[in-house]
């Protein structure tokens, strides 16, 4: 009977660990990865704010892609983590909207304002 309980508890512990890793840890790590990719893109494309150059179109595509990734990951983040982000003045959905606005920014001044808003919304 003792071996049964050890086996049973091992299986339950493994299942709980799997659920925590799948539904809490992976989305949080994915969010952080996207957040750091956005910060990297903002630095990498800093000189491509205006104009119709190839780098400007790459910047617009990258911003839209990251905005979509950010909006998608927000829906799978655990509720408690979204609450924690709110307490630390991070707002992924608003940052996503600002990234879309940045990709459509008509001038340098608006683009710089959007970049600052993205940084504030992501706590960077």
N, CA, C and O atoms as a GROMACS GRO file, in nm:
protein
  496
    1UNK      N    1   0.081  -0.120   0.000
    1UNK     CA    2   0.000   0.000   0.000
    1UNK      C    3   0.086   0.126   0.000
    1UNK      O    4   0.050   0.228  -0.060
    2UNK      N    5   0.201   0.119   0.068
    2UNK     CA    6   0.292   0.232   0.076
    2UNK      C    7   0.342   0.270  -0.064
    2UNK      O    8   0.351   0.389  -0.095
    3UNK      N    9   0.376   0.173  -0.147
    3UNK     CA   10   0.425   0.199  -0.282
    3UNK      C   11   0.317   0.264  -0.368
    3UNK      O   12   0.348   0.346  -0.455
    4UNK      N   13   0.193   0.227  -0.345
    4UNK     CA   14   0.082   0.287  -0.420
    4UNK      C   15   0.077   0.437  -0.395
    4UNK      O   16   0.067   0.515  -0.490
    5UNK      N   17   0.085   0.479  -0.270
    5UNK     CA   18   0.076   0.621  -0.238
    5UNK      C   19   0.196   0.698  -0.292
    5UNK      O   20   0.182   0.812  -0.336
    6UNK      N   21   0.312   0.639  -0.287
    6UNK     CA   22   0.429   0.705  -0.344
    6UNK      C   23   0.413   0.722  -0.494
    6UNK      O   24   0.442   0.829  -0.548
    7UNK      N   25   0.367   0.619  -0.561
    7UNK     CA   26   0.344   0.627  -0.705
    7UNK      C   27   0.236   0.729  -0.737
    7UNK      O   28   0.251   0.810  -0.828
    8UNK      N   29   0.127   0.724  -0.663
    8UNK     CA   30   0.015   0.816  -0.685
    8UNK      C   31   0.059   0.961  -0.665
    8UNK      O   32   0.029   1.047  -0.748
    9UNK      N   33   0.128   0.989  -0.556
    9UNK     CA   34   0.175   1.126  -0.530
    9UNK      C   35   0.277   1.172  -0.633
    9UNK      O   36   0.280   1.290  -0.669
   10UNK      N   37   0.358   1.083  -0.680
   10UNK     CA   38   0.455   1.118  -0.785
   10UNK      C   39   0.384   1.158  -0.914
   10UNK      O   40   0.422   1.256  -0.978
   11UNK      N   41   0.283   1.083  -0.950
   11UNK     CA   42   0.208   1.114  -1.072
   11UNK      C   43   0.134   1.246  -1.057
   11UNK      O   44   0.134   1.328  -1.149
   12UNK      N   45   0.070   1.268  -0.944
   12UNK     CA   46  -0.003   1.393  -0.920
   12UNK      C   47   0.094   1.512  -0.920
   12UNK      O   48   0.064   1.615  -0.981
   13UNK      N   49   0.207   1.498  -0.853
   13UNK     CA   50   0.307   1.606  -0.851
   13UNK      C   51   0.359   1.635  -0.991
   13UNK      O   52   0.374   1.752  -1.028
   14UNK      N   53   0.386   1.533  -1.068
   14UNK     CA   54   0.430   1.553  -1.206
   14UNK      C   55   0.325   1.623  -1.291
   14UNK      O   56   0.357   1.710  -1.371
   15UNK      N   57   0.200   1.584  -1.273
   15UNK     CA   58   0.091   1.646  -1.350
   15UNK      C   59   0.075   1.793  -1.313
   15UNK      O   60   0.056   1.878  -1.400
   16UNK      N   61   0.083   1.823  -1.184
   16UNK     CA   62   0.071   1.962  -1.140
   16UNK      C   63   0.188   2.045  -1.193
   16UNK      O   64   0.170   2.158  -1.239
   17UNK      N   65   0.307   1.988  -1.188
   17UNK     CA   66   0.424   2.057  -1.243
   17UNK      C   67   0.410   2.083  -1.392
   17UNK      O   68   0.446   2.190  -1.441
   18UNK      N   69   0.358   1.986  -1.463
   18UNK     CA   70   0.336   2.003  -1.607
   18UNK      C   71   0.236   2.116  -1.634
   18UNK      O   72   0.258   2.199  -1.722
   19UNK      N   73   0.127   2.118  -1.559
   19UNK     CA   74   0.025   2.221  -1.578
   19UNK      C   75   0.079   2.360  -1.546
   19UNK      O   76   0.051   2.455  -1.619
   20UNK      N   77   0.155   2.371  -1.441
   20UNK     CA   78   0.213   2.501  -1.405
   20UNK      C   79   0.310   2.546  -1.514
   20UNK      O   80   0.308   2.662  -1.555
   21UNK      N   81   0.395   2.455  -1.559
   21UNK     CA   82   0.492   2.492  -1.662
   21UNK      C   83   0.424   2.530  -1.793
   21UNK      O   84   0.466   2.623  -1.861
   22UNK      N   85   0.318   2.457  -1.828
   22UNK     CA   86   0.251   2.482  -1.956
   22UNK      C   87   0.166   2.608  -1.954
   22UNK      O   88   0.170   2.686  -2.049
   23UNK      N   89   0.090   2.628  -1.848
   23UNK     CA   90  -0.008   2.736  -1.849
   23UNK      C   91   0.036   2.861  -1.773
   23UNK      O   92  -0.031   2.964  -1.783
   24UNK      N   93   0.145   2.856  -1.699
   24UNK     CA   94   0.194   2.975  -1.631
   24UNK      C   95   0.331   3.015  -1.680
   24UNK      O   96   0.350   3.128  -1.727
   25UNK      N   97   0.426   2.925  -1.671
   25UNK     CA   98   0.565   2.960  -1.698
   25UNK      C   99   0.588   2.990  -1.846
   25UNK      O  100   0.650   3.092  -1.878
   26UNK      N  101   0.542   2.905  -1.935
   26UNK     CA  102   0.566   2.927  -2.078
   26UNK      C  103   0.506   3.059  -2.129
   26UNK      O  104   0.576   3.132  -2.200
   27UNK      N  105   0.380   3.093  -2.096
   27UNK     CA  106   0.329   3.224  -2.142
   27UNK      C  107   0.406   3.342  -2.085
   27UNK      O  108   0.428   3.441  -2.154
   28UNK      N  109   0.447   3.333  -1.958
   28UNK     CA  110   0.522   3.443  -1.898
   28UNK      C  111   0.657   3.458  -1.967
   28UNK      O  112   0.699   3.570  -1.997
   29UNK      N  113   0.726   3.348  -1.991
   29UNK     CA  114   0.853   3.356  -2.061
   29UNK      C  115   0.837   3.407  -2.204
   29UNK      O  116   0.922   3.481  -2.253
   30UNK      N  117   0.730   3.367  -2.269
   30UNK     CA  118   0.703   3.416  -2.406
   30UNK      C  119   0.676   3.567  -2.404
   30UNK      O  120   0.723   3.639  -2.492
   31UNK      N  121   0.600   3.615  -2.306
   31UNK     CA  122   0.574   3.758  -2.293
   31UNK      C  123   0.705   3.834  -2.274
   31UNK      O  124   0.729   3.936  -2.339
   32UNK      N  125   0.790   3.784  -2.186
   32UNK     CA  126   0.917   3.852  -2.161
   32UNK      C  127   1.005   3.851  -2.286
   32UNK      O  128   1.074   3.949  -2.314
   33UNK      N  129   1.002   3.742  -2.360
   33UNK     CA  130   1.078   3.733  -2.485
   33UNK      C  131   1.029   3.837  -2.585
   33UNK      O  132   1.110   3.906  -2.648
   34UNK      N  133   0.899   3.850  -2.600
   34UNK     CA  134   0.842   3.949  -2.692
   34UNK      C  135   0.878   4.090  -2.646
   34UNK      O  136   0.912   4.176  -2.727
   35UNK      N  137   0.869   4.113  -2.517
   35UNK     CA  138   0.902   4.244  -2.461
   35UNK      C  139   1.047   4.283  -2.494
   35UNK      O  140   1.074   4.397  -2.531
   36UNK      N  141   1.140   4.188  -2.479
   36UNK     CA  142   1.280   4.216  -2.509
   36UNK      C  143   1.304   4.229  -2.658
   36UNK      O  144   1.392   4.305  -2.700
   37UNK      N  145   1.227   4.157  -2.740
   37UNK     CA  146   1.239   4.173  -2.884
   37UNK      C  147   1.193   4.312  -2.927
   37UNK      O  148   1.252   4.372  -3.017
   38UNK      N  149   1.089   4.362  -2.863
   38UNK     CA  150   1.041   4.497  -2.894
   38UNK      C  151   1.148   4.599  -2.858
   38UNK      O  152   1.176   4.690  -2.936
   39UNK      N  153   1.207   4.585  -2.740
   39UNK     CA  154   1.313   4.677  -2.700
   39UNK      C  155   1.430   4.671  -2.798
   39UNK      O  156   1.487   4.774  -2.834
   40UNK      N  157   1.464   4.552  -2.842
   40UNK     CA  158   1.572   4.535  -2.939
   40UNK      C  159   1.537   4.601  -3.072
   40UNK      O  160   1.620   4.669  -3.132
   41UNK      N  161   1.414   4.580  -3.118
   41UNK     CA  162   1.371   4.640  -3.244
   41UNK      C  163   1.371   4.793  -3.237
   41UNK      O  164   1.408   4.860  -3.333
   42UNK      N  165   1.330   4.848  -3.123
   42UNK     CA  166   1.329   4.994  -3.109
   42UNK      C  167   1.470   5.050  -3.120
   42UNK      O  168   1.489   5.158  -3.175
   43UNK      N  169   1.567   4.979  -3.068
   43UNK     CA  170   1.706   5.024  -3.079
   43UNK      C  171   1.759   5.001  -3.220
   43UNK      O  172   1.823   5.089  -3.278
   44UNK      N  173   1.733   4.882  -3.275
   44UNK     CA  174   1.786   4.846  -3.407
   44UNK      C  175   1.733   4.938  -3.516
   44UNK      O  176   1.807   4.976  -3.607
   45UNK      N  177   1.604   4.973  -3.508
   45UNK     CA  178   1.543   5.055  -3.613
   45UNK      C  179   1.533   5.202  -3.573
   45UNK      O  180   1.451   5.275  -3.629
   46UNK      N  181   1.614   5.247  -3.478
   46UNK     CA  182   1.606   5.386  -3.432
   46UNK      C  183   1.635   5.486  -3.542
   46UNK      O  184   1.578   5.595  -3.543
   47UNK      N  185   1.721   5.452  -3.635
   47UNK     CA  186   1.754   5.544  -3.743
   47UNK      C  187   1.657   5.535  -3.860
   47UNK      O  188   1.673   5.608  -3.958
   48UNK      N  189   1.559   5.450  -3.853
   48UNK     CA  190   1.465   5.430  -3.965
   48UNK      C  191   1.325   5.478  -3.926
   48UNK      O  192   1.226   5.413  -3.959
   49UNK      N  193   1.318   5.590  -3.856
   49UNK     CA  194   1.188   5.638  -3.809
   49UNK      C  195   1.106   5.696  -3.923
   49UNK      O  196   0.986   5.671  -3.933
   50UNK      N  197   1.170   5.772  -4.008
   50UNK     CA  198   1.091   5.835  -4.115
   50UNK      C  199   1.147   5.797  -4.250
   50UNK      O  200   1.257   5.742  -4.262
   51UNK      N  201   1.070   5.827  -4.351
   51UNK     CA  202   1.114   5.801  -4.487
   51UNK      C  203   1.055   5.673  -4.543
   51UNK      O  204   0.996   5.593  -4.471
   52UNK      N  205   1.073   5.656  -4.670
   52UNK     CA  206   1.020   5.539  -4.739
   52UNK      C  207   1.132   5.445  -4.779
   52UNK      O  208   1.126   5.380  -4.884
   53UNK      N  209   1.235   5.438  -4.697
   53UNK     CA  210   1.347   5.351  -4.728
   53UNK      C  211   1.310   5.207  -4.697
   53UNK      O  212   1.205   5.179  -4.639
   54UNK      N  213   1.398   5.117  -4.737
   54UNK     CA  214   1.376   4.975  -4.712
   54UNK      C  215   1.374   4.947  -4.561
   54UNK      O  216   1.294   4.866  -4.514
   55UNK      N  217   1.463   5.015  -4.486
   55UNK     CA  218   1.467   4.995  -4.341
   55UNK      C  219   1.340   5.047  -4.274
   55UNK      O  220   1.296   4.992  -4.174
   56UNK      N  221   1.282   5.151  -4.328
   56UNK     CA  222   1.157   5.203  -4.271
   56UNK      C  223   1.044   5.102  -4.290
   56UNK      O  224   0.962   5.082  -4.200
   57UNK      N  225   1.040   5.039  -4.405
   57UNK     CA  226   0.935   4.938  -4.426
   57UNK      C  227   0.961   4.814  -4.341
   57UNK      O  228   0.866   4.751  -4.293
   58UNK      N  229   1.087   4.779  -4.322
   58UNK     CA  230   1.120   4.669  -4.231
   58UNK      C  231   1.077   4.703  -4.088
   58UNK      O  232   1.023   4.618  -4.017
   59UNK      N  233   1.100   4.828  -4.047
   59UNK     CA  234   1.060   4.873  -3.914
   59UNK      C  235   0.910   4.862  -3.897
   59UNK      O  236   0.862   4.815  -3.794
   60UNK      N  237   0.836   4.906  -3.997
   60UNK     CA  238   0.689   4.900  -3.989
   60UNK      C  239   0.641   4.756  -3.978
   60UNK      O  240   0.552   4.725  -3.898
   61UNK      N  241   0.699   4.668  -4.058
   61UNK     CA  242   0.662   4.526  -4.052
   61UNK      C  243   0.696   4.465  -3.916
   61UNK      O  244   0.616   4.391  -3.859
   62UNK      N  245   0.814   4.497  -3.865
   62UNK     CA  246   0.856   4.443  -3.735
   62UNK      C  247   0.764   4.494  -3.624
   62UNK      O  248   0.726   4.417  -3.535
   63UNK      N  249   0.728   4.621  -3.629
   63UNK     CA  250   0.639   4.676  -3.526
   63UNK      C  251   0.501   4.610  -3.530
   63UNK      O  252   0.444   4.578  -3.426
   64UNK      N  253   0.449   4.589  -3.649
   64UNK     CA  254   0.318   4.523  -3.661
   64UNK      C  255   0.324   4.378  -3.613
   64UNK      O  256   0.233   4.331  -3.546
   65UNK      N  257   0.431   4.309  -3.647
   65UNK     CA  258   0.448   4.170  -3.605
   65UNK      C  259   0.457   4.160  -3.453
   65UNK      O  260   0.393   4.075  -3.391
   66UNK      N  261   0.536   4.248  -3.392
   66UNK     CA  262   0.551   4.247  -3.246
   66UNK      C  263   0.421   4.289  -3.178
   66UNK      O  264   0.387   4.237  -3.071
   67UNK      N  265   0.348   4.382  -3.238
   67UNK     CA  266   0.219   4.423  -3.181
   67UNK      C  267   0.121   4.306  -3.182
   67UNK      O  268   0.048   4.285  -3.085
   68UNK      N  269   0.119   4.231  -3.290
   68UNK     CA  270   0.031   4.114  -3.298
   68UNK      C  271   0.073   4.008  -3.197
   68UNK      O  272  -0.012   3.947  -3.131
   69UNK      N  273   0.204   3.985  -3.184
   69UNK     CA  274   0.253   3.888  -3.086
   69UNK      C  275   0.216   3.929  -2.944
   69UNK      O  276   0.174   3.846  -2.863
   70UNK      N  277   0.230   4.057  -2.914
   70UNK     CA  278   0.200   4.108  -2.780
   70UNK      C  279   0.051   4.095  -2.749
   70UNK      O  280   0.015   4.055  -2.638
   71UNK      N  281  -0.034   4.128  -2.845
   71UNK     CA  282  -0.178   4.115  -2.823
   71UNK      C  283  -0.218   3.968  -2.806
   71UNK      O  284  -0.305   3.936  -2.725
   72UNK      N  285  -0.155   3.880  -2.882
   72UNK     CA  286  -0.189   3.738  -2.873
   72UNK      C  287  -0.145   3.677  -2.741
   72UNK      O  288  -0.219   3.598  -2.682
   73UNK      N  289  -0.028   3.712  -2.693
   73UNK     CA  290   0.022   3.652  -2.569
   73UNK      C  291  -0.053   3.706  -2.448
   73UNK      O  292  -0.061   3.638  -2.346
   74UNK      N  293  -0.107   3.827  -2.458
   74UNK     CA  294  -0.179   3.885  -2.344
   74UNK      C  295  -0.299   3.800  -2.304
   74UNK      O  296  -0.334   3.792  -2.186
   75UNK      N  297  -0.363   3.737  -2.401
   75UNK     CA  298  -0.483   3.658  -2.369
   75UNK      C  299  -0.451   3.528  -2.297
   75UNK      O  300  -0.539   3.471  -2.233
   76UNK      N  301  -0.328   3.479  -2.307
   76UNK     CA  302  -0.294   3.353  -2.240
   76UNK      C  303  -0.212   3.373  -2.113
   76UNK      O  304  -0.176   3.275  -2.046
   77UNK      N  305  -0.181   3.497  -2.080
   77UNK     CA  306  -0.110   3.521  -1.954
   77UNK      C  307  -0.202   3.489  -1.837
   77UNK      O  308  -0.322   3.515  -1.844
   78UNK      N  309  -0.148   3.433  -1.730
   78UNK     CA  310  -0.231   3.406  -1.612
   78UNK      C  311  -0.288   3.536  -1.555
   78UNK      O  312  -0.225   3.641  -1.563
   79UNK      N  313  -0.407   3.528  -1.499
   79UNK     CA  314  -0.474   3.646  -1.444
   79UNK      C  315  -0.388   3.713  -1.338
   79UNK      O  316  -0.377   3.836  -1.334
   80UNK      N  317  -0.327   3.633  -1.252
   80UNK     CA  318  -0.246   3.691  -1.146
   80UNK      C  319  -0.125   3.766  -1.203
   80UNK      O  320  -0.081   3.864  -1.143
   81UNK      N  321  -0.072   3.721  -1.316
   81UNK     CA  322   0.043   3.788  -1.376
   81UNK      C  323   0.000   3.919  -1.443
   81UNK      O  324   0.072   4.018  -1.438
   82UNK      N  325  -0.117   3.919  -1.504
   82UNK     CA  326  -0.169   4.044  -1.561
   82UNK      C  327  -0.193   4.147  -1.451
   82UNK      O  328  -0.167   4.266  -1.470
   83UNK      N  329  -0.241   4.101  -1.335
   83UNK     CA  330  -0.259   4.190  -1.221
   83UNK      C  331  -0.124   4.244  -1.176
   83UNK      O  332  -0.110   4.362  -1.146
   84UNK      N  333  -0.023   4.156  -1.172
   84UNK     CA  334   0.111   4.197  -1.132
   84UNK      C  335   0.168   4.300  -1.230
   84UNK      O  336   0.232   4.397  -1.190
   85UNK      N  337   0.144   4.279  -1.360
   85UNK     CA  338   0.189   4.377  -1.460
   85UNK      C  339   0.123   4.512  -1.439
   85UNK      O  340   0.187   4.616  -1.450
   86UNK      N  341  -0.006   4.510  -1.408
   86UNK     CA  342  -0.079   4.634  -1.384
   86UNK      C  343  -0.020   4.708  -1.264
   86UNK      O  344  -0.005   4.830  -1.267
   87UNK      N  345   0.011   4.634  -1.160
   87UNK     CA  346   0.071   4.696  -1.040
   87UNK      C  347   0.209   4.754  -1.068
   87UNK      O  348   0.253   4.845  -0.998
   88UNK      N  349   0.276   4.703  -1.170
   88UNK     CA  350   0.408   4.754  -1.208
   88UNK      C  351   0.401   4.845  -1.331
   88UNK      O  352   0.500   4.865  -1.401
   89UNK      N  353   0.283   4.900  -1.356
   89UNK     CA  354   0.259   4.997  -1.464
   89UNK      C  355   0.296   4.946  -1.602
   89UNK      O  356   0.348   5.020  -1.685
   90UNK      N  357   0.269   4.818  -1.627
   90UNK     CA  358   0.288   4.762  -1.760
   90UNK      C  359   0.151   4.731  -1.819
   90UNK      O  360   0.064   4.677  -1.750
   91UNK      N  361   0.132   4.766  -1.944
   91UNK     CA  362   0.006   4.742  -2.012
   91UNK      C  363   0.033   4.689  -2.153
   91UNK      O  364   0.048   4.767  -2.246
   92UNK      N  365   0.039   4.556  -2.168
   92UNK     CA  366   0.073   4.498  -2.299
   92UNK      C  367  -0.024   4.536  -2.410
   92UNK      O  368   0.019   4.559  -2.524
   93UNK      N  369  -0.152   4.544  -2.380
   93UNK     CA  370  -0.249   4.578  -2.486
   93UNK      C  371  -0.230   4.722  -2.534
   93UNK      O  372  -0.237   4.748  -2.654
   94UNK      N  373  -0.207   4.814  -2.442
   94UNK     CA  374  -0.184   4.952  -2.482
   94UNK      C  375  -0.052   4.964  -2.557
   94UNK      O  376  -0.041   5.042  -2.653
   95UNK      N  377   0.049   4.889  -2.515
   95UNK     CA  378   0.177   4.889  -2.587
   95UNK      C  379   0.158   4.837  -2.729
   95UNK      O  380   0.219   4.887  -2.823
   96UNK      N  381   0.074   4.736  -2.745
   96UNK     CA  382   0.045   4.683  -2.878
   96UNK      C  383  -0.019   4.790  -2.966
   96UNK      O  384   0.018   4.805  -3.083
   97UNK      N  385  -0.114   4.864  -2.910
   97UNK     CA  386  -0.178   4.972  -2.986
   97UNK      C  387  -0.077   5.081  -3.023
   97UNK      O  388  -0.081   5.135  -3.133
   98UNK      N  389   0.013   5.111  -2.930
   98UNK     CA  390   0.115   5.213  -2.958
   98UNK      C  391   0.211   5.166  -3.067
   98UNK      O  392   0.258   5.246  -3.148
   99UNK      N  393   0.242   5.036  -3.070
   99UNK     CA  394   0.328   4.984  -3.176
   99UNK      C  395   0.263   4.994  -3.313
   99UNK      O  396   0.329   5.026  -3.412
  100UNK      N  397   0.133   4.966  -3.318
  100UNK     CA  398   0.061   4.984  -3.445
  100UNK      C  399   0.064   5.131  -3.486
  100UNK      O  400   0.086   5.164  -3.602
  101UNK      N  401   0.041   5.219  -3.388
  101UNK     CA  402   0.050   5.363  -3.416
  101UNK      C  403   0.188   5.403  -3.462
  101UNK      O  404   0.203   5.488  -3.551
  102UNK      N  405   0.290   5.344  -3.403
  102UNK     CA  406   0.428   5.373  -3.444
  102UNK      C  407   0.453   5.329  -3.587
  102UNK      O  408   0.520   5.399  -3.663
  103UNK      N  409   0.400   5.216  -3.625
  103UNK     CA  410   0.422   5.169  -3.762
  103UNK      C  411   0.352   5.260  -3.863
  103UNK      O  412   0.390   5.263  -3.980
  104UNK      N  413   0.250   5.332  -3.819
  104UNK     CA  414   0.178   5.424  -3.908
  104UNK      C  415   0.212   5.570  -3.885
  104UNK      O  416   0.148   5.658  -3.942
  105UNK      N  417   0.312   5.598  -3.802
  105UNK     CA  418   0.345   5.737  -3.766
  105UNK      C  419   0.388   5.816  -3.890
  105UNK      O  420   0.478   5.774  -3.963
  106UNK      N  421   0.322   5.930  -3.913
  106UNK     CA  422   0.352   6.007  -4.034
  106UNK      C  423   0.476   6.094  -4.023
  106UNK      O  424   0.534   6.132  -4.125
  107UNK      N  425   0.520   6.127  -3.900
  107UNK     CA  426   0.637   6.214  -3.886
  107UNK      C  427   0.723   6.170  -3.768
  107UNK      O  428   0.684   6.085  -3.689
  108UNK      N  429   0.840   6.231  -3.760
  108UNK     CA  430   0.938   6.191  -3.660
  108UNK      C  431   0.890   6.222  -3.518
  108UNK      O  432   0.912   6.142  -3.427
  109UNK      N  433   0.826   6.337  -3.500
  109UNK     CA  434   0.782   6.376  -3.366
  109UNK      C  435   0.680   6.276  -3.310
  109UNK      O  436   0.690   6.235  -3.194
  110UNK      N  437   0.583   6.239  -3.392
  110UNK     CA  438   0.484   6.142  -3.347
  110UNK      C  439   0.548   6.006  -3.321
  110UNK      O  440   0.512   5.937  -3.226
  111UNK      N  441   0.644   5.968  -3.405
  111UNK     CA  442   0.712   5.840  -3.387
  111UNK      C  443   0.788   5.838  -3.255
  111UNK      O  444   0.784   5.738  -3.182
  112UNK      N  445   0.857   5.946  -3.223
  112UNK     CA  446   0.931   5.952  -3.097
  112UNK      C  447   0.836   5.947  -2.978
  112UNK      O  448   0.867   5.885  -2.876
  113UNK      N  449   0.721   6.012  -2.991
  113UNK     CA  450   0.621   6.007  -2.883
  113UNK      C  451   0.569   5.865  -2.866
  113UNK      O  452   0.552   5.818  -2.753
  114UNK      N  453   0.543   5.797  -2.975
  114UNK     CA  454   0.494   5.658  -2.969
  114UNK      C  455   0.600   5.565  -2.908
  114UNK      O  456   0.567   5.477  -2.830
  115UNK      N  457   0.725   5.586  -2.945
  115UNK     CA  458   0.834   5.504  -2.889
  115UNK      C  459   0.839   5.520  -2.738
  115UNK      O  460   0.852   5.423  -2.665
  116UNK      N  461   0.830   5.644  -2.692
  116UNK     CA  462   0.831   5.668  -2.547
  116UNK      C  463   0.710   5.604  -2.480
  116UNK      O  464   0.722   5.549  -2.371
  117UNK      N  465   0.594   5.611  -2.544
  117UNK     CA  466   0.474   5.547  -2.489
  117UNK      C  467   0.489   5.395  -2.480
  117UNK      O  468   0.448   5.334  -2.382
  118UNK      N  469   0.549   5.334  -2.582
  118UNK     CA  470   0.572   5.190  -2.581
  118UNK      C  471   0.665   5.154  -2.465
  118UNK      O  472   0.639   5.058  -2.392
  119UNK      N  473   0.770   5.230  -2.448
  119UNK     CA  474   0.864   5.203  -2.339
  119UNK      C  475   0.796   5.214  -2.203
  119UNK      O  476   0.819   5.132  -2.114
  120UNK      N  477   0.712   5.315  -2.187
  120UNK     CA  478   0.641   5.330  -2.059
  120UNK      C  479   0.544   5.215  -2.037
  120UNK      O  480   0.534   5.163  -1.925
  121UNK      N  481   0.472   5.174  -2.140
  121UNK     CA  482   0.372   5.068  -2.126
  121UNK      C  483   0.435   4.931  -2.100
  121UNK      O  484   0.371   4.843  -2.042
  122UNK      N  485   0.561   4.915  -2.142
  122UNK     CA  486   0.628   4.786  -2.120
  122UNK      C  487   0.724   4.791  -2.002
  122UNK      O  488   0.796   4.694  -1.975
  123UNK      N  489   0.727   4.904  -1.933
  123UNK     CA  490   0.812   4.915  -1.816
  123UNK      C  491   0.960   4.916  -1.848
  123UNK      O  492   1.042   4.876  -1.765
  124UNK      N  493   0.995   4.962  -1.967
  124UNK     CA  494   1.136   4.964  -2.006
  124UNK      C  495   1.199   5.097  -1.978
  124UNK      O  496   1.318   5.116  -2.005
   0.00000   0.00000   0.00000
